[in-house]
């Protein structure tokens, strides 16, 4: 079963970072992540948001009346 994200934090931990993720039930998971991994996460988030924006633009364009 998929759970909803409640919150997350990213804090420095030596040369890496600690990514703490809390779900809707209050359960948490702590992950050690590198700067490279954080960069990859940010790139993936940006790609998904850009794709969503592109899809919304395409939908808006479909709603525009055609010139006849």
Backbone as CSV, one residue per row, in Angstrom:
resi,resn,N_x,N_y,N_z,CA_x,CA_y,CA_z,C_x,C_y,C_z
1,UNK,0.844,-1.186,0.000,0.000,0.000,0.000,0.887,1.246,0.000
2,UNK,0.535,2.170,-0.829,1.261,3.430,-0.902,0.790,4.352,0.207
3,UNK,1.758,4.971,0.864,1.443,5.938,1.916,1.764,7.340,1.422
4,UNK,1.091,8.325,1.974,1.326,9.720,1.605,2.501,10.279,2.395
5,UNK,3.261,11.119,1.734,4.362,11.817,2.377,3.805,12.891,3.294
6,UNK,4.242,12.891,4.533,3.841,13.929,5.480,4.878,15.052,5.482
7,UNK,6.161,14.676,5.601,7.220,15.681,5.607,8.560,15.007,5.342
8,UNK,9.548,15.835,5.056,10.910,15.337,4.946,11.867,16.450,5.332
9,UNK,13.047,16.037,5.776,14.105,16.996,6.100,15.415,16.486,5.508
10,UNK,16.274,17.415,5.174,17.610,17.105,4.686,18.568,17.914,5.535
11,UNK,19.468,17.209,6.229,20.423,17.895,7.096,21.829,17.369,6.819
12,UNK,22.825,18.260,6.917,24.199,17.814,6.721,24.589,16.755,7.753
13,UNK,25.366,15.768,7.300,25.863,14.713,8.187,27.264,14.342,7.710
14,UNK,28.240,15.112,8.148,29.600,14.883,7.670,29.715,15.299,6.218
15,UNK,30.262,14.403,5.383,30.395,14.700,3.960,29.098,14.427,3.207
16,UNK,28.184,13.704,3.814,26.908,13.362,3.199,25.781,14.150,3.863
17,UNK,24.559,13.710,3.606,23.375,14.324,4.197,22.479,13.238,4.763
18,UNK,21.666,13.621,5.735,20.664,12.728,6.286,19.320,13.159,5.724
19,UNK,18.680,12.244,5.011,17.346,12.473,4.473,16.380,11.719,5.370
20,UNK,15.524,12.454,6.056,14.531,11.835,6.933,13.159,12.051,6.312
21,UNK,12.458,10.942,6.085,11.147,10.969,5.453,10.112,10.473,6.450
22,UNK,9.039,11.237,6.630,7.954,10.844,7.527,6.693,10.633,6.696
23,UNK,6.003,9.506,6.930,4.771,9.242,6.202,3.563,9.700,7.013
24,UNK,2.380,9.515,6.434,1.144,9.993,7.045,0.838,9.333,8.382
25,UNK,1.427,8.169,8.638,1.205,7.471,9.905,2.227,7.859,10.975
26,UNK,3.153,8.757,10.626,4.175,9.190,11.565,5.415,8.314,11.570
27,UNK,5.444,7.302,10.710,6.629,6.454,10.617,7.711,7.192,9.841
28,UNK,8.948,7.035,10.280,10.048,7.719,9.614,11.094,6.717,9.132
29,UNK,11.814,7.137,8.114,12.962,6.394,7.622,14.099,7.385,7.465
30,UNK,15.272,6.991,7.916,16.459,7.823,7.808,17.373,7.221,6.750
31,UNK,17.797,8.047,5.810,18.664,7.594,4.727,19.883,8.493,4.637
32,UNK,21.061,7.891,4.515,22.272,8.651,4.241,22.346,8.827,2.730
33,UNK,22.461,10.067,2.270,22.518,10.339,0.838,23.702,11.239,0.528
34,UNK,24.261,11.032,-0.645,25.387,11.851,-1.080,24.875,13.080,-1.814
35,UNK,25.773,14.013,-2.056,25.420,15.207,-2.829,24.975,14.788,-4.227
36,UNK,25.663,13.817,-4.822,25.284,13.340,-6.156,23.876,12.755,-6.157
37,UNK,23.528,12.014,-5.133,22.183,11.449,-5.051,21.131,12.548,-4.902
38,UNK,21.429,13.567,-4.099,20.504,14.697,-3.973,20.333,15.412,-5.305
39,UNK,21.429,15.571,-6.046,21.352,16.193,-7.372,20.450,15.386,-8.297
40,UNK,20.600,14.057,-8.286,19.767,13.204,-9.122,18.299,13.306,-8.730
41,UNK,18.037,13.379,-7.433,16.657,13.527,-6.964,16.073,14.848,-7.464
42,UNK,16.839,15.925,-7.359,16.353,17.231,-7.812,16.098,17.229,-9.314
43,UNK,16.987,16.606,-10.082,16.802,16.531,-11.529,15.532,15.755,-11.878
44,UNK,15.288,14.657,-11.183,14.099,13.853,-11.455,12.823,14.614,-11.097
45,UNK,12.852,15.329,-9.985,11.695,16.142,-9.597,11.437,17.213,-10.654
46,UNK,12.487,17.894,-11.098,12.333,18.932,-12.115,11.793,18.359,-13.419
47,UNK,12.300,17.177,-13.825,11.809,16.540,-15.052,10.313,16.249,-14.950
48,UNK,9.899,15.728,-13.813,8.485,15.399,-13.636,7.615,16.650,-13.605
49,UNK,8.073,17.694,-12.924,7.303,18.934,-12.881,7.235,19.586,-14.253
50,UNK,8.346,19.548,-14.999,8.348,20.104,-16.353,7.389,19.333,-17.254
51,UNK,7.369,18.008,-17.134,6.462,17.185,-17.941,5.018,17.512,-17.592
52,UNK,4.749,17.734,-16.311,3.390,18.094,-15.883,2.996,19.451,-16.458
53,UNK,3.931,20.412,-16.417,3.664,21.735,-16.992,3.400,21.627,-18.487
54,UNK,4.199,20.810,-19.195,4.015,20.638,-20.632,2.652,20.025,-20.928
55,UNK,2.232,19.081,-20.109,0.925,18.446,-20.301,-0.193,19.465,-20.087
56,UNK,-0.050,20.332,-19.096,-1.068,21.362,-18.849,-1.127,22.351,-20.001
57,UNK,0.023,22.700,-20.552,0.054,23.622,-21.687,-0.632,22.983,-22.892
58,UNK,-0.393,21.691,-23.102,-1.032,20.993,-24.218,-2.543,20.948,-24.035
59,UNK,-2.991,20.729,-22.827,-4.425,20.707,-22.550,-5.020,22.085,-22.795
60,UNK,-4.347,23.139,-22.321,-4.828,24.504,-22.539,-4.898,24.830,-24.025
61,UNK,-3.919,24.384,-24.793,-3.903,24.651,-26.230,-5.068,23.947,-26.913
62,UNK,-5.429,22.768,-26.421,-6.563,22.044,-26.989,-7.872,22.770,-26.734
63,UNK,-7.935,23.556,-25.680,-9.161,24.275,-25.323,-9.347,25.551,-26.131
64,UNK,-8.299,26.015,-26.814,-8.397,27.258,-27.573,-9.238,27.040,-28.829
65,UNK,-10.088,27.991,-29.144,-10.900,27.869,-30.364,-10.033,27.925,-31.609
66,UNK,-10.416,27.166,-32.614,-9.674,27.150,-33.868,-10.165,28.287,-34.756
67,UNK,-9.240,28.869,-35.538,-9.599,29.898,-36.509,-10.059,29.205,-37.772
68,UNK,-11.246,29.478,-38.240,-11.770,28.874,-39.479,-11.908,29.887,-40.563
